[in-house]
């Protein structure tokens, strides 16, 4: 894949961690003239930091920040953000990185997570908002090639004790994007590529939360041992791998590609 194009790029969860690194590294590789980067997250101050870091290396790039709480976000919020950031520009490709997500309550077992009020808020943040945003993205950029990236995880395809909340939303998200890839593949006029990218175990605040709160001591120990032995990946490492996966373009639309998958 040639990333050096006039591109619309939207990254969710761009205020820190993987989202920030993805935004920074992709911004360096797309064509600066005529491209637009939209950064979406909860913390306006941190989003502005990400924007500043991007502009320090690519000063000609148009970068917009949008603070939004996904727990209560509605379709019209995403429409407004997409239309506002797109403006009157014309693009050769549109890219959306669905990175935003939360790990949920790891102190509870699967048989203890029946609070429907919590589930509604959690699923709205992690599933409903991603689907709604993606539908608006597909609608507004229907006439140009699109790359849709879902930040997946091993937890989307394998059960992990203490992580019932996280496993279920990640599985639901991955299946939505696999269905999207299947349906778009049936259309001769579609030019949409979908990737479910699992970035590996990263040294972030999210993995720190699991290590601190998981009810299963074996899971907490696994995270702690990887962190202490420095075998956890950095955001830079997984982002570099992600970009190589895009550039090699060996995956099929809808594929689940893990950081450690050598065939990609």
N, C-alpha and C positions, 0 to 999 in steps of 0.2 A: 504494500500500500504506500502510495506517495502522499505523505502528510503535508508536503509543501504546497498547499493549495489555499485559495481564499476561503476561509472556514468560519462557520459559526460554531463556537464551542461553549457548551453549558456543563458546568461541574457542580453537583450538589455535595454538601458536606465539605465545602472548599475552605473552611476557616482553619483547619488544622489537619495533621496526620496525612493519610493517603490522599485525601481529596486535594489538599494544598499542594502536595508534591506532584500529583497528576496534572493539576492546572499549570503549575510552573513549567514542567518539562514539556507538555504538549504546546504551551504558548511559544516556546522556543523553536518548535519544529513546524508550525503552520506558517503560512505566508503572513507577514506582518501587515502589509498594505492591504486594506480592505477587509481584513478579518475582524471578528468580534469575539471576545471572551466574556461570558457571564458567570459570575460566581454566586452561588446560592448557599446560605447557611443561616444559623441562628444568631451568631455573634457578629454584630456589625463591625466592631473594632478589629476583630481577628480577620474578618473578610478584607478590610481595608489594608491590613498588613500583607495579606496574600497579594492583593492588587499592587501594592507598592513594590513587592519583591519581583513581580512580573514586569512592571514598567521599568524597573532598574536595569533589566537585561533586554527588554523589547519595548523601547520608549514610544514607538510609533503605533503600537497595538491599542485598539479601543477596548477597555476593560470596564465592566460594570459590576457592581455588587448589589445584592438583594438579600436583606435579612427577612427570614420567614420561619415561622414555627410550623413544622410539618404536621404536628399533632392536630392542628385545627385548620390547616390549609385547605382551600377549596379550588375547584377547577378554574374559577375566574381569576384567582391569584396567579396561577401558572400562565394563563392566557395573557394577563397583563405583563408579567415579567418577560415572556417570550416576545410579545409584540413590541414592548418598549426597547428591549435590547437589540432586536433584529433591525428596527428602524427601516430605512429605505435601501439598505445594502442589498447587493446581490452576491450570492455565495456559490462556490463550486461544490461544497460539501457541508453538511451539518452533522455535528457530533454531540451526543449527550452522554455524560458519565453519571450513572445512577449510583452514587457512592454513599450518600447519607444513610445512616442507620444507627440503631441503638441495640445493646446486647440484652436488655430486659433484666428480670429479677432472677439471678442465678442461685439465690438462696433457697428457692422453692423447687420441689420435685414436680414431675409432670402431673401427678395426681392432686397437686395443691394450687394449680394456676387457674382456677375456675371463676375468678372475679371478672364478670363481664364488662364492668366499667373500665378496669385496667386493660383488658384485652382489646376493647374498642379503641382506646387511645393508642395503645401500642401498635395495633395493626394499621391504624390510620397513619401513624408516623412512618412505618416501615414497609407497608404494602400498598394501601389505598393511595397515598400521595404519589408514590413512584408510578403507579399505573396511570393515574390522572395526568401527571406531568407528561408521561410518555405519549399518551393519546393526543394531547395538545401539540407536542413536539412533532408527531407524525403528521398531524393535520396542517400545521403552519409551514412545514418544510416538505410537503408532499411532492413537489416538482423537482427536487434535487436529490442526489445521492446522500444517504444517511448512514451513519455508524451509531449503533445503539449499544452501549456497554453497561452491563449490570455487574456491580461488584459482588461476586458470589463468595463462596467459602466451602470448605469440606463439610461444614455443618448443614449445608443445603442438601447433601446427598448421603450423609451418614449421621446416625444419632449420637449425641454426646451428652452424657449425664450432666445435670445442672443447667443445661442450656435448652430446655424445652421451648421457651419463648423464642429464642434466637433461631433454633433449628427450624421451627415451623414457619416463621416469616421468610427466612431465606429460601426454604423449599418452595413456598408459594410464589415468591418473586421469580425464582429461576424458572418455574414451570410457565408462568405468564410469558416470560421472554422467549422460551422455547416454542410456545404456541405462536407468538408473534412471528418468529423466524419461519415456522412452518407455513403459516398463512401467507406471509410475504413471498415465500419461495414459490407459491402456487400461481402468483401473478406475473405474467410476462412483462408487465410495465414497471414492476417494483425494482428499485435499486437500493434496497435496505440490507445492511449487514448487521447481524446481532452477535454479540460475544458475551458469554458469562465467564468473567475472569475471577479466579480464586487467587488472591494475592499471597497466600501462605500465612504463617503465624508471624505477626508483626509486633514490634515493640511499640505499642501505643497505649493511650489511656484506657481503651476498651479491653485490651488483654490484661492490663493491670487490674481493672475492675473484676474480671473473672477470677484472677488469681486471689484477690482479696475476699470475694464474696461467695464463691462456689460452695455449695453444700457438700459436694463430693470431694473429699480430701485428695483423692487420686488426680482429679482434674486440676485442682489448685496446685498440687505438687508438680504436675506436668508443665504448667505455665511458669511456675517459679524456677524449676530446674533449667528450662530453656532460656529464661531471662538471665539467670545467674551464670550459665555456661556460655552466654553470648551466642547462642545458636539461633535465636530469633532473628528474623530478617529486619532490615531497616526499610523505611518508606522509599528511600532512594533505590535500594536493590530491587524491590518489587516493581517500582515504576519503570526502571530500565528494562526489566524483563518484559513487562507489558508492552512497551514500545517496540521491542524486538519482535514480539508476537504479531503486532499490527504490521510491521514492515515486512515480515516474512510471508504473512497472509496464507498460512498453511491450514488454518482452521476453516470449518464449514459454518455457515450462519446458524446460530443457536448452540454451538458447541460450548461445553464446559471445559475451560482450559485452566489448569492449575499452574502455579509458579514453577513446580518441579516437573511438569510434563515436557520431556525432552523432544518429543516428536513435533512439537509446535515451535 
